[in-house]
Amino acid sequence: MGQDHELLCELYEAFSQDAPLKLASLEGAVRNADISGIVESAHSLKGASAAIGAEHCRGLAESLEMAGHAEDLAQAPELFRLVSSEVALVLSLVSERIAAYSSQA
């Protein structure tokens, strides 16, 4: 396996480990109407998504981050639902790619 594939696999593994934790933090912040928590957690998830090229997930996390900056908590539950669904999809795809790369090693 080439260095590019190894690096990508490491990024996928980091996302697989970190995204559920980031999502749990984001869920708590949305549930508690914690604006700074929403902004921080959404920003973190946005960066992690961008690092692996999950652009739709990144965009949804950015929308939630911007809603937090605007103190628009009315959108937060629905945006969180969308982010959560997209993270689940990305985690599934990442898992498949990790398995594929591992079988090539």
N, C-alpha and C positions, 0 to 999 in steps of 0.2 A: 504494500500500500504506500502511495506517495505521501510526501510531507503535507501537501494540500489536503488530502483526504484525512490524514491523521489530525491536522488542526481542526478541520471541519467536524470530525467525530468528537474531538474534545469540546468544541463549542456546543454541539448537540447534547453531549452528556451533561455539561454545565447547565444548559437550559432545562433539561429533564429534571435535574435536581433542584434548581432554584425557582423555576416558574411556579410550581405548586405552593411554595412558601410565599412568594410574592403575591400570588393570587389570594391566598388566605389572609395576608395582611391587608390587601385591597378590599376584600370582602368585609373584614372587621371595620375598616375605615368608612366604607359606604354605610354599613349597618348603624354605625355610631355617629354618622354625619360629621366625621372628622375631616375637615377640609384639608388641613396640612397632611394628614395621613393619606388621603386620596391622591393628592398631588404627588407626594413622595413615592408612594407605591406604584401609581400609574406610570410615573416617569421611569422608575426602575424597570418595570415590565416592558415599557417602550424600548429602552436601550437593549435589553436582553433579546427582544424580538428582532430588533434591527440587526443585531450581531449575527443572527443566523439567517437573515433574509426573509423573515416572516412579515412581509410588508402589511398585509391586511391586519394582522394582530398588532403590529406597531401602530398603525393608523387608529385602530379602535382604542388602544391604550392612550394615545395622544389625545383623542377626543375626550376621554374621561379626565385626563390631566387638565385639559383646557377648561372643562366644565368645573373642575375644582378651582382653578385660578379665577374663574368668573363667579365663583361661589354659587353655581347653579346646581344645587343638589337635587332638583326635580328630575333631571336627566340621569343622575348617577345610578339608580338601580337598574334601569334598562341598559345603559352603557355597560355596567358591570356584567349583566347577563350576556351581552354580546361578546365582551372580552373573554368571559369564562368559557363560552362555547368555542370561541376561536382558539383559545389556549389548549383546550381538550383536543381539538383537531390537530393543532401543531404538534402536541406531545405524541399523538398517535403516529404522525408522519415521521417525526424525529426518531421514534423508537424503531420504525421500519428501516430507516436509513442507517441507524447505528448497527442493526442486525445485518444489513446488507454489507456494510463496510467491514464488520467483524468477520463475516464469512469469506471475505476476500483476503484477509490478512494471513 
